[in-house]
């Protein structure tokens, strides 16, 4: 029976500048507190709204934490039945390592919520692979990846995100999609406009077609692309304006403010019709919705935008990329409201198409989107069914297993393959520590086809050959699927196989591993392999 739920993330509540996961946690906690009083809630976060109306609830305890070690300390005391941890920052990693190594938390189910992790923040912001990120982001990615592999269950806020995670993280778990909860009802836009018009003069915008976006200004939200498409549209339709609303982040690479970056690229003749505003709370958003004809979320990828859905409910039709979770609530309007972000003209053409529609056609699109959004974000689907799913997980947790045999291959030796799993190790110094770890650690089926790198710290390594050169032992799980028993194997065969699975490397840090010694003995041998295996070489020096 589910009695204690812990939510672990980096933010919670509706403070100024909050992100999507903060409002998501606020909404789901509020619903559970008032509709499932038998459940106690614990929220462990780095920052939260200290003035939140939920803090007075006896069922809820909000705990400020710094890192994964803090989370481990608090959850060890709380002993929750279920933990939902955000993918970002891997804040439950210490708990999951303890569960698999020390057999703690045996009655607790851990689920990773795939909202947006370090990899997505970087790659969606910059359009560059994670290997070009700074060391902090890459190391965070390795922690997050391990947390995902070790978790008992996986959930996401949309079908898009479920598919994305399965494909890009190579996990075998089902990634269950639960859309984010929304408790708002459809607003009467006319009443809202009438109320606001008593304080604000909207007449100056009555004869223009007004497009707007309410979102944090940053690379992954892709406002720059929206500006480009808007200018193409404006060359055809002169009476139109674009409103960009939201607080601004800084560019990952140049450290420039993203809003300024976008503004300075706008041709002077269009600047009066592209207007920037800072963070808007729920009341302030109404002013933009009241004058808006179309809300466009330009993100190339997006897990699930509750903000766009809330805007739709208040009376503005929405448009989003077809590679976002928003498609879950665009419903039958997806053909006219979902654009291809990789096309140079598709968004501008879809905006023009919408502009040319009659008012009746536009209102029909709005009605379909409102109905679909209300349905998929209803408490019955988003929370009640989730609690039922959690109870099922508590009754039948994922199976875990110990590895029963492994084989070390040291140096340049050629050996006969005898075990299920093979460990390529540059020297014998760390073998006993690895053996002790493997004898006590339990794995799950997410590791079936993975490569494990043992290290002194979580460090992303661009090329496998660097890991070998630096002295990191590397293990191929279920190597019997590659090498037949009794066959001769050496560095060449093992490195060839590891190279094929580069994206499937998972890193473990072993306590007491100490400093790794650079393995220079086999450097010449590996450099010869460089050409044969088409490696890029030692990119880290």
JOMO-V845469 format. One line per field, one symbol per residue. ss: DSSP state (@ for helix, = for strand, . for the rest). phi: phi as a letter, one per 40 degrees, with the letter a starting at -180 (. if undefined). psi: psi as a letter, one per 20 degrees, with the letter a starting at -180 (. if undefined). A space follows every 50 residues. Layout:
ss = ???
phi = ???
psi = ???
//
This chain:
ss = ...=========.......@@@@@@@@@@@@@@@@....=========.. ..@@@@...=====...@@@@@@@@@@@...=====.@@@..@@@@@@@@ @.......======...@@@@@@@@@...@@@..@@@@@@@@@@@@@@@@ ..====..@@@@@@@@@@@.....===...........@@@@@@@@@... ..@@@...======..=.@@@.@@@@@@@@@@@@.....======..=.= ......=@@@@@@@@..@@@@@@====....@@@@@@@@@@..====... .=...@@@@@@@@....====..=..@@@@@@@@@@@==......@@@@@ @@@@@...@@@@@@@@@@@@@@@@@@..@@@@@@@@@@@@@@@@@..... =....=====....==....=====.....@@@@@@@@@@..=.@@@... =====........@@@@@@....===..@@@......==.@@@@@@@@@@ .@@@=====.............@@@@@@@@@@@........
phi = .cbbbbbbacaahbccgccccccdcdccccccdcbbccbcbbbbacaacc bccccccccbbbbcbbaccccdccccccfccabbbcccgfcbcccccccc bbgcfcbbcbbccccacdccdccccbgbcdccccccccccdcccccdccc ccabbacacdcccccdccbfbcccbccbcccbbcbcccccccccccccbb ccdcbcbbcbbaabadcadccgcdcccdccccccccbccabbbbbicbcb ddbcgcccccdcccccddcbccbbbbbcdbcccccdccccbccabbccdc bacacccccccccchbcbbaccbbccccbcfccdcbbbbcccccbccdcc ccccdcccccccccccccccccccccbcdcccbdcccccccccccbcccb acccaabcbbfccbbccbbcbbbcbcaccbcccccccccbcbbbcccdbc bbbcacacbcbcbdccccccgccbbccfcccbbccgccbaddccccccdc bdcbcbbbbbcgcgcccdccdbdccccccdcccgcchccch
psi = pohpppppaiqpakrpjqahhghghgghgggghiimiippqpoorhqroi jpiiiiphipoppprgahhggggghhggmqhppopqhpilijghghghhh gikrkhjppppponfoahgggghhgikqqhiirrhggghgghghgggghi qhrpqrjrhghggggggijlqiqpoppoqqqpiqrpqohgggggghihiq oihijhjqooqrpoqporgiikhggggghghgghhhohmqqppopqqpaq phgijqphghgggiipphiihijoppqappahghhhhhhhiqhpppoipg qpgoohggghgghijpqqprqilrihhhjhcijhhiiproijqhigghhh ghgghiqrhggghggggghgggghgijqhgghgghghggghhhhhmrqqq qqpiqrppoqbjqprpphrhqpoophrjhighggggghhiqqrrihjgkr ppppriroppphphhggghijpqppoqliiigpqpiqpqagggghgghhh kgikpppppppjhapqppnihjggghhghgghikqianij.
//
